[in-house]
């Protein structure tokens, strides 16, 4: 699954809007929207803040699985 979908699913599972998650991690709602849409590459510090807020690891939210069978 794409990392942006993992982030959105985790956010929704915590019943958070983009604005609520943004407030918790200190960014704008637009930043969260861009991350979820793949239009912004967040800093490591922001990734850590988001992961901690959602109770996930960086791997859970931001790592794309590589297909090794090719």
C-alpha positions as a Python dict, from the first residue, in 0.01 Angstrom:
ca = {
    (1, 'X'): (0, 0, 0),
    (2, 'X'): (120, 350, -80),
    (3, 'X'): (255, 541, 222),
    (4, 'X'): (10, 827, 166),
    (5, 'X'): (-282, 584, 199),
    (6, 'X'): (-132, 434, 513),
    (7, 'X'): (-115, 781, 665),
    (8, 'X'): (-472, 866, 570),
    (9, 'X'): (-606, 535, 703),
    (10, 'X'): (-421, 579, 1032),
    (11, 'X'): (-551, 935, 1066),
    (12, 'X'): (-910, 829, 997),
    (13, 'X'): (-876, 534, 1237),
    (14, 'X'): (-793, 787, 1510),
    (15, 'X'): (-1100, 992, 1412),
    (16, 'X'): (-882, 1291, 1328),
    (17, 'X'): (-940, 1540, 1051),
    (18, 'X'): (-645, 1674, 857),
    (19, 'X'): (-678, 1998, 1055),
    (20, 'X'): (-676, 1816, 1390),
    (21, 'X'): (-368, 1611, 1301),
    (22, 'X'): (-198, 1923, 1168),
    (23, 'X'): (-261, 2108, 1494),
    (24, 'X'): (-123, 1819, 1698),
    (25, 'X'): (203, 1809, 1498),
    (26, 'X'): (243, 2183, 1443),
    (27, 'X'): (179, 2224, 1071),
    (28, 'X'): (-107, 2349, 854),
    (29, 'X'): (-396, 2140, 731),
    (30, 'X'): (-269, 2201, 380),
    (31, 'X'): (62, 2035, 468),
    (32, 'X'): (-113, 1720, 587),
    (33, 'X'): (-327, 1723, 272),
    (34, 'X'): (-20, 1753, 51),
    (35, 'X'): (155, 1468, 233),
    (36, 'X'): (-152, 1246, 191),
    (37, 'X'): (-173, 1335, -179),
    (38, 'X'): (196, 1275, -241),
    (39, 'X'): (265, 1641, -316),
    (40, 'X'): (500, 1710, -25),
    (41, 'X'): (797, 1521, 112),
    (42, 'X'): (791, 1581, 490),
    (43, 'X'): (1100, 1624, 702),
    (44, 'X'): (1212, 1339, 924),
    (45, 'X'): (1108, 1539, 1232),
    (46, 'X'): (758, 1584, 1092),
    (47, 'X'): (736, 1214, 1003),
    (48, 'X'): (835, 1125, 1361),
    (49, 'X'): (578, 1366, 1506),
    (50, 'X'): (301, 1224, 1287),
    (51, 'X'): (397, 864, 1368),
    (52, 'X'): (406, 933, 1742),
    (53, 'X'): (71, 1113, 1730),
    (54, 'X'): (-90, 822, 1546),
    (55, 'X'): (81, 551, 1753),
    (56, 'X'): (258, 407, 1450),
    (57, 'X'): (617, 350, 1343),
    (58, 'X'): (786, 534, 1058),
    (59, 'X'): (780, 207, 865),
    (60, 'X'): (404, 175, 917),
    (61, 'X'): (333, 515, 768),
    (62, 'X'): (612, 615, 535),
    (63, 'X'): (784, 306, 397),
    (64, 'X'): (679, 169, 60),
    (65, 'X'): (701, -206, 22),
    (66, 'X'): (939, -313, -256),
    (67, 'X'): (840, -604, -476),
    (68, 'X'): (1148, -829, -465),
    (69, 'X'): (998, -1086, -704),
    (70, 'X'): (1079, -884, -1018),
}
